[in-house]
Amino acid sequence: MDLNFTPEEEAFRGEVLQFLRDKLPERLSNKVKNGLRLTREDMAEWHAILNERGWLANHWPSQYGGPGWGAVQKFIFENECALAGAPRIVPFGVNMLGPVLIKYGSEAQKQYWLPRILNGEDWWCQGYSEPGSGSDLASVKTTAVRDGDHYIVNGQKTWTTLGHHANMIFCLVRTNKEAKAQAGISFLLVDMDSPGVEVRPIITLDGEHEVNEVFFTDVRVPAANLVGEQDKGWTYAKYLLTYERTNIAGVGFSVAALEKLKRIAAKVQRNGRPLTEDPLFAARLAKVEIDLENMKTTNLRVIAAVAGGGVPGAESSMLKIRGTEIRQELSSLACRAMGPYAQPFIEAALHEGYDEPPVGPAEAAPLASQYFNNRKLSIFGGSNEIQKNIISKMILGL
């Protein structure tokens, strides 16, 4: 693989940079770069800007609204967006459900749901994890029983990211208790406004309402909202998880975090010298940069495989492991660079409009929150230990 960009790819990069200069609101960019919390309106605003340009679902086929980009174009776009401080695209509809519907959904489901994902009419969340079913998704207990033209859903989902903003949720539900675990699961689309759906907040360690519990009590769901075949949902769930795990790797976010870390380390003085000249810190910084460069190459390979009609396999698990470890190391090094200034945590300082003087350098304000939030990265989407088992089975046959 030639890792140098062609003249055409460099021209595309220039097009992306110009778009970001023209269309990325400075207010949003500043919030992202300063580690401030984004509102639902912030995320929806960037979603709409990208959709208007036709660049929102950049991995969808052009017939369904995608831009028809190749692997390198996607890589360039995601990296330049991260470096510019663009908000992340909320992944559940565009990056996760969309590919599942395109591959496994009926034509009626594609025609109805895909445009609504693009225009923001539906905000999706993910109903996979349960109190007793996290990394072991095959043990889900939420049930869906067929009743004429509907399913009756009962159960509970947890760690539902941004579920308090969503009006729709895609769920793994058990439709056959007699079959072996994976064989009795179905993939169902549920309206969050249905009677019997209750959303309860979970406040995380950094004080943020990011995740939720979702309860289903005799919720009636149209049978037309079943994706694919009944009891075959495990196949669709695994397909979706390959996209989720690649997204969790967050190559673009790591590139942006590394650039910010270098700027911080160059400004911080230790014994009259920049921190970048400290041998121990410089060694850790060099190692994480090497790991990131290696991950970029793997990411390009995975994107290229998908663009060629393939499905990410063990590579998505590799990306998930290394990507989350890199992002955690970057946040750890940023805290180390700021020393005691990274310790104070003022939740109000992470919201737009906070005007109290910062404790130490302005870059230090969000570091504690980011550090603690990033600890979850190696757990959700299938813990890194589970990913290592997947790699062993797929590559080594163990």
Buried (B, 14 or more C-beta within 10 A) or exposed (E): EEEEBEEEBEEBBEBBBEBBEEBBBEEBBEBBBBBBBBEEEBBBBBBBBBBEEBBBBBBBEEEBBBBEBBBBBBBBBBBBBBBBBBBBBBBBBBBBBBBBBBBBBEEEBBEBBBEBBBBBEBBBBBBBBBEEBBBEBBBBBBBBBEEEEBBBBBBBBBBBBBBBBBEBBBBBBBBBEEEEBBEBBBBBBBBBEBEBBEBEEBEBEBBBEBBBBBBBEEBBBBBEBBBBEBBBBBBBBEBBBBBBBBBBBBBBBBBBBBEBBBEBBEEBEBEEEBBBEBEEBBEBBEEBBEBBEEBBEBBBBBBBBBBEEEBBBBBBBBBBBBBBBBBBBBBBBBBBBBEEBBEBBBEEBBEEEEEEEBBBBEBBBBBBBBBBBBEBBBBBBBBBEBBEBBBEEEEEEE
